[in-house]
Structure formats: C-alpha cells, structure tokens
C-alpha cells in the first residue's frame, strides 16, 4: 500500500511501521486532539532504501565490529554507516511518494522527525537519541529524510542499543513529516509532576518561540504547576528569557534577542494554561499512563506536536 501514510490512517498499534512518534501522532489525530497535519514515511521506506542500495549487509557487518566498551569502535562504526547512508540517492518510488505527501500538506515548512520502531517503550526511550529537522522546505525534504535515517546510527544511538541489549533486535526508523507550527510560544508538559511524582499535579514548561529551545535544554522556561482535581493553577515560576529560537527566512532556525519586556512576559495566559492542562489530562486518560507532551501556541490556538510515555517515574 505504499510507503506513506497520513496521520489519520495510523494508530497506537502501528509503532512497528510508523515508529513511536508516528503511531502516537496518528492515534491522537484519530481521537480529536489538535495535532498539526502530517504523514509518516514508514519504516518500509528505510528498509527498501537499504535493500535497493545493498547497504543492509554492509551495515550489519560494521555493527558486528562494535565493542560497546570501546568508544572508538562505536564512533568508527557510526561514521562509516552514516557516510554510506548520506551518499546514496533515495529510490525514485520513495522520493515521489514523499514529495507527493509534502505537496498534499500544502505547507511551506514542515518538521521532519525520526521515529524509531523500537521507540519509547517502558524501558527503552529513544527520545532525544535521533534527529529532528524543523522548518524544512520542499527542497530540503529528501536530504533531511536521509539524515533521519542516518541518525539511527549516531554514536549515541548505537551505544544506546547496546546499553539496552537491543543489538540483536531489528530496529528500523520511520520519518514523521508534519506541518510546521510557527509558534509564538511552545514547550513541554508532563501529566505527572516529574520531581515530586504527585499524580494529581501536572507541570507545563513554556518559552517564547520554538519549543526546540526548551526540549534541547538551551533555555530555562517558565514553569506552571496545575492540580488536576480541582483544576487550578497551583504555582507559577516566571523566568526572564533573553533570546528565543525562531524560523529563519528561507527555512531553518535562528536565535533572536528578546527585549526585556518580552522576555519577562508570562508565556501562556492563565486561561491557556488551564486549556493546555485539560488537553494533557485528556491524552493521559486516553492512553492510561503518564505522558510527556510537546506543545505549541500559534495565533491563540494550542497544538500537540508529540506525546510519549514518561519513563522516569518510580514504579507504583
């Protein structure tokens, strides 16, 4: 049925072909969570690419040379594999499907995100191991897809699979292509307070501009603590932000300085904090476990751009 599937055609049972991110975005789209539209270039596209280019045999042989206790072998294997992937052309069939999906989105810019098929289980969280490319143009799409495929073999990702005992498992990667939200504010939220582990509290972290600045830890965001029952704002910690990440003209991202007045503003209004809290609680209730979500605010509308299980809580 081809290598591209829109979010609406995917659900939580599709992690083996759409990866953890792709399956979750499909699931949330289907139940009416406000997710920016997009599609997934399925793991079958990556596997087809490896077969058509005969890279699968070479990659397996290189991985067999890795000794996880010897960092230089991890780095050498990573360099060889990524170079091989980035040097090969995407097969025409996959190229046409991906570009066709981009055109159907009708977006000038998209986020291109790696979505590993062994992703975000209770004991193995690939979040942060693989690459994401924001504000990608049509001309950059295929190049960034290849980079997402190659990111399955960064030194960090190779070491991670050995550390988690996944070296003998088949791990593939899908690629999420999602309409880019030009966010006025963005950030992350946890449906359970990650420090106190109070299940009746959720925490929202917010910053001006793109949420990648928060996810990557490059800025300190505002933090709002909300109780679920009754639903109310318990605490607000406002941080002055001196710079923010924005879309660069022509694609990509850039840092811009903020005025002291802008940097001191509360990023979400109290009403928006409670609206976002309701969304986070709805996602947690749907999945039946605590979640870590990424969100964005554009022109007053809230969007959820990712959701995954929280894997750091004590067993209870």
C-alpha positions as CSV (number, residue, x, y, z in Angstrom):
1,X,0.0,0.0,0.0
2,X,3.0,2.4,-0.5
3,X,5.4,3.9,2.0
4,X,3.5,7.0,3.0
5,X,0.5,7.1,5.4
6,X,-1.3,10.2,6.7
7,X,-1.7,10.5,10.4
8,X,-5.4,9.7,10.2
9,X,-4.6,6.2,8.8
10,X,-2.3,5.4,11.8
11,X,-2.9,4.5,15.4
12,X,-1.1,3.3,18.5
13,X,-0.9,-0.3,17.2
14,X,1.3,0.9,14.2
15,X,4.5,1.6,16.1
16,X,6.3,-1.3,14.2
17,X,5.9,0.6,10.9
18,X,5.4,4.2,11.9
19,X,7.7,4.3,15.0
20,X,6.6,5.6,18.4
21,X,6.2,9.2,17.3
22,X,4.3,8.4,14.1
23,X,1.9,5.9,15.9
24,X,1.2,8.4,18.7
25,X,0.5,11.3,16.3
26,X,-1.8,9.1,14.3
27,X,-3.6,8.0,17.5
28,X,-4.1,11.5,18.8
29,X,-5.3,12.8,15.4
30,X,-7.9,10.0,15.3
31,X,-9.3,10.9,18.7
32,X,-9.6,14.6,18.0
33,X,-6.5,16.0,19.8
34,X,-5.4,19.2,17.9
35,X,-2.3,17.8,16.1
36,X,-0.8,19.7,13.1
37,X,-1.5,17.6,10.0
38,X,1.2,15.3,8.6
39,X,2.2,11.9,7.3
40,X,4.7,9.2,8.1
41,X,7.2,7.8,5.7
42,X,7.0,4.3,7.0
43,X,9.9,2.1,8.1
44,X,9.3,0.1,5.0
45,X,10.8,3.0,3.0
46,X,14.0,2.8,5.0
47,X,14.2,-0.9,4.6
48,X,13.5,-0.6,0.8
49,X,16.3,2.0,0.6
50,X,18.7,-0.3,2.4
51,X,17.8,-3.2,0.0
52,X,18.0,-1.2,-3.2
53,X,21.4,0.2,-2.3
54,X,22.7,-3.1,-0.8
55,X,23.6,-1.2,2.4
56,X,21.8,-3.7,4.8
57,X,24.7,-6.3,4.5
58,X,27.4,-3.6,4.9
59,X,25.7,-2.1,7.9
60,X,25.3,-5.4,9.7
61,X,28.9,-6.2,9.1
62,X,30.0,-2.9,10.5
63,X,27.8,-3.2,13.6
64,X,29.3,-6.6,14.3
65,X,32.7,-4.9,14.7
66,X,31.4,-2.8,17.6
67,X,32.6,-3.3,21.2
68,X,30.3,-1.1,23.3
69,X,33.0,-0.9,26.0
70,X,35.4,0.6,23.4
71,X,34.1,4.0,22.4
72,X,36.4,4.3,19.4
73,X,34.7,1.3,17.8
74,X,31.3,2.9,18.3
75,X,32.4,6.1,16.8
76,X,34.1,4.4,13.8
77,X,31.1,2.3,13.0
78,X,28.8,5.4,13.3
79,X,31.0,7.4,10.9
80,X,31.1,4.6,8.3
81,X,27.4,3.8,8.4
82,X,26.2,7.5,8.3
83,X,28.5,8.3,5.4
84,X,27.2,5.3,3.4
85,X,23.5,6.3,4.0
86,X,24.1,10.0,3.2
87,X,25.9,9.2,0.0
88,X,23.1,7.2,-1.6
89,X,20.1,8.5,-3.5
90,X,16.6,7.9,-2.3
91,X,14.9,5.4,-4.7
92,X,12.5,7.1,-7.2
93,X,9.4,5.4,-5.9
94,X,10.0,6.6,-2.3
95,X,11.1,10.1,-3.5
96,X,7.8,10.5,-5.4
97,X,5.7,9.4,-2.5
98,X,7.4,11.7,0.0
99,X,7.3,14.7,-2.3
100,X,3.6,13.9,-3.1
101,X,2.8,13.8,0.6
102,X,4.5,17.1,1.1
103,X,2.5,18.8,-1.7
104,X,-0.8,17.4,-0.2
105,X,0.0,19.0,3.1
106,X,0.0,22.4,1.4
107,X,2.7,23.7,3.9
108,X,5.7,25.8,3.1
109,X,7.6,24.4,6.0
110,X,7.5,21.1,7.8
111,X,9.1,19.4,10.8
112,X,10.9,16.2,9.8
113,X,11.3,13.9,12.8
114,X,13.0,10.4,13.2
115,X,10.6,7.8,14.7
116,X,12.4,4.6,15.7
117,X,10.3,1.5,15.6
118,X,11.7,0.3,18.9
119,X,10.8,3.7,20.4
120,X,9.6,4.9,23.7
121,X,8.7,1.6,25.4
122,X,8.5,1.5,29.2
123,X,12.2,0.6,29.5
124,X,13.7,1.9,26.3
125,X,13.1,5.6,25.4
126,X,14.7,6.7,22.1
127,X,13.5,10.2,22.7
128,X,16.5,12.5,22.1
129,X,18.6,9.8,20.5
130,X,17.5,10.5,16.9
131,X,17.4,13.7,14.9
132,X,14.7,16.2,14.1
133,X,14.8,19.0,11.5
134,X,12.5,21.9,11.9
135,X,11.3,24.4,9.3
136,X,12.3,22.1,6.4
137,X,11.4,23.3,2.9
138,X,10.3,21.0,0.0
139,X,13.8,21.3,-1.5
140,X,15.4,20.0,1.8
141,X,12.9,17.2,2.4
142,X,14.7,14.3,1.0
143,X,18.1,15.3,2.3
144,X,16.6,15.6,5.8
145,X,14.8,12.2,5.4
146,X,18.2,10.7,4.7
147,X,19.7,12.4,7.8
148,X,16.8,11.0,9.9
149,X,17.6,7.5,8.6
150,X,21.3,8.1,9.3
151,X,20.6,9.2,12.9
152,X,19.6,5.6,13.7
153,X,23.4,5.1,13.7
154,X,24.8,8.1,15.6
155,X,27.4,7.1,18.2
156,X,24.8,7.9,20.9
157,X,22.1,5.8,19.2
158,X,24.5,2.8,18.6
159,X,25.7,2.9,22.2
160,X,22.1,3.2,23.4
161,X,21.0,0.0,21.6
162,X,23.9,-1.9,23.1
163,X,23.3,-0.4,26.6
164,X,19.6,-1.6,26.4
165,X,20.5,-5.0,25.0
166,X,18.8,-4.3,21.7
167,X,21.8,-5.1,19.4
168,X,20.3,-8.3,18.1
169,X,16.8,-6.8,17.6
170,X,15.6,-5.5,14.3
171,X,15.4,-1.7,14.8
172,X,14.2,0.4,11.9
173,X,13.2,4.0,11.6
174,X,10.2,5.8,10.1
175,X,10.1,9.6,9.4
176,X,7.4,11.9,10.5
177,X,6.7,14.9,8.3
178,X,4.4,17.4,10.0
179,X,3.2,20.8,9.1
180,X,5.4,23.3,11.0
181,X,3.7,25.5,13.6
182,X,5.2,29.0,13.6
183,X,4.9,29.1,17.4
184,X,4.5,32.3,19.4
185,X,5.2,30.1,22.5
186,X,5.9,26.4,22.9
187,X,7.3,23.9,25.3
188,X,6.7,20.6,27.0
189,X,4.3,19.3,29.6
190,X,4.3,16.3,32.0
191,X,1.0,14.8,33.1
192,X,2.6,13.8,36.4
193,X,5.0,16.1,38.3
194,X,8.3,14.7,37.3
195,X,10.1,15.7,40.5
196,X,7.6,15.1,43.3
197,X,5.8,12.4,41.3
198,X,2.5,13.8,42.6
199,X,-0.1,12.2,40.3
200,X,-2.6,15.0,40.9
201,X,-0.2,17.6,39.6
202,X,1.0,18.3,36.1
203,X,3.7,20.7,35.1
204,X,3.9,22.9,31.9
205,X,7.1,24.4,30.7
206,X,6.8,27.3,28.3
207,X,9.1,29.6,26.3
208,X,8.8,32.3,23.6
209,X,9.4,30.9,20.0
210,X,10.1,27.3,19.0
211,X,9.8,24.5,21.6
212,X,13.1,23.0,20.5
213,X,14.8,25.6,22.7
214,X,13.1,24.0,25.7
215,X,13.4,20.4,24.6
216,X,17.2,20.8,24.0
217,X,17.7,22.5,27.3
218,X,19.2,25.6,25.8
219,X,17.0,28.0,27.7
220,X,15.2,27.9,31.1
221,X,11.5,28.1,30.5
222,X,8.6,29.4,32.6
223,X,7.1,26.6,34.7
224,X,3.4,26.3,35.7
225,X,2.2,23.7,38.2
226,X,-1.5,22.7,37.8
227,X,-3.6,20.5,40.1
228,X,-5.9,18.1,38.2
229,X,-8.7,17.8,40.8
230,X,-9.7,20.5,41.4
231,X,-8.3,22.0,38.1
232,X,-6.4,25.1,39.2
233,X,-3.0,26.8,38.8
234,X,-1.0,26.0,42.0
235,X,2.3,27.7,41.2
236,X,3.9,29.8,38.5
237,X,7.7,30.3,38.2
238,X,8.3,33.0,35.6
239,X,11.8,33.3,34.1
240,X,13.2,36.2,32.1
241,X,14.1,34.9,28.7
242,X,16.8,36.9,26.8
243,X,16.6,35.1,23.5
244,X,14.3,32.8,21.5
245,X,14.5,30.4,18.6
246,X,12.5,31.4,15.5
247,X,12.1,30.3,11.9
248,X,14.8,31.8,9.7
249,X,13.8,33.4,6.4
250,X,14.0,30.6,3.7
251,X,14.0,27.8,6.3
252,X,15.9,26.5,9.3
253,X,16.1,28.2,12.7
254,X,17.8,31.2,14.2
255,X,18.3,32.7,17.7
256,X,16.9,36.3,18.2
257,X,17.4,38.5,21.2
258,X,14.3,39.5,23.1
259,X,13.5,42.8,24.7
260,X,13.4,42.8,28.5
261,X,9.7,43.5,28.3
262,X,9.0,40.5,26.0
263,X,11.4,38.2,28.0
264,X,9.6,38.9,31.3
265,X,6.1,38.2,29.9
266,X,4.1,35.2,31.1
267,X,4.2,32.9,28.0
268,X,0.7,31.5,28.4
269,X,-2.3,33.3,29.9
270,X,-3.9,31.6,32.9
271,X,-6.8,30.5,30.6
272,X,-4.4,29.0,28.1
273,X,-2.5,27.2,30.9
274,X,-5.8,25.5,32.0
275,X,-6.8,24.8,28.4
276,X,-3.4,23.1,27.8
277,X,-3.7,21.2,31.2
278,X,-7.1,19.8,30.0
279,X,-5.5,18.6,26.8
280,X,-2.7,16.9,28.6
281,X,-5.1,15.2,31.0
282,X,-7.2,14.1,28.0
283,X,-4.2,12.5,26.4
284,X,-3.2,10.8,29.7
285,X,-6.7,9.4,30.2
286,X,-6.8,8.1,26.6
287,X,-3.5,6.2,26.9
288,X,-4.0,5.2,30.5
289,X,-0.5,6.1,31.6
290,X,1.5,9.3,32.4
291,X,2.6,11.3,29.3
292,X,5.3,13.8,28.3
293,X,4.0,16.0,25.5
294,X,5.4,18.8,23.3
295,X,3.0,21.6,22.5
296,X,2.9,24.9,20.5
297,X,0.8,28.0,20.5
298,X,0.2,29.8,17.2
299,X,-2.1,32.8,16.9
300,X,-4.0,31.8,20.1
301,X,-4.5,28.1,19.1
302,X,-2.9,25.2,21.0
303,X,-1.4,22.2,19.2
304,X,0.2,19.0,20.4
305,X,3.2,18.0,18.3
306,X,4.3,14.9,20.2
307,X,3.4,12.6,23.1
308,X,5.3,9.8,24.7
309,X,5.1,7.8,27.9
310,X,7.0,9.2,30.9
311,X,9.7,6.6,31.6
312,X,11.4,8.1,34.6
313,X,8.7,7.6,37.3
314,X,9.1,5.2,40.2
315,X,7.0,2.0,39.9
316,X,3.8,2.4,41.8
